[in-house]
């Protein structure tokens, strides 16, 4: 089974196409939202399911960027379902933190390290990320791609 996981942003989003059978990312990137939407609409990122990080309110005031991100969540979800027949699940950051790190206090660095540990079978960065000549499964991952991978892993572990 393949899951497309997205960490949405206001202008660009991180995404990972994840193979749940191989338990590994197949493709990933950080792409402008308009381009990513088009890729989903054209079936270039076909998957069995879309898992997208959802915004949650914790009682604090939010700015226009949060609302713009919510608009993109809706656009991606709509395109996946109506153009690619992909069901969509919204995955909350708190659930990702608890699943990947076992703590709500986890930060991005903790999540990144937990993913490196998972994909290296405890052998560290050299195996998980690798080098240019010997790339690992997470070679080239940066910023929002890590968050998208965490969403993919969380969804896959809880649903497959």
Order of alpha helices (4+ residues) and beta strands (2+ residues): beta-beta-beta-alpha-beta-alpha-beta-alpha-alpha-alpha-alpha
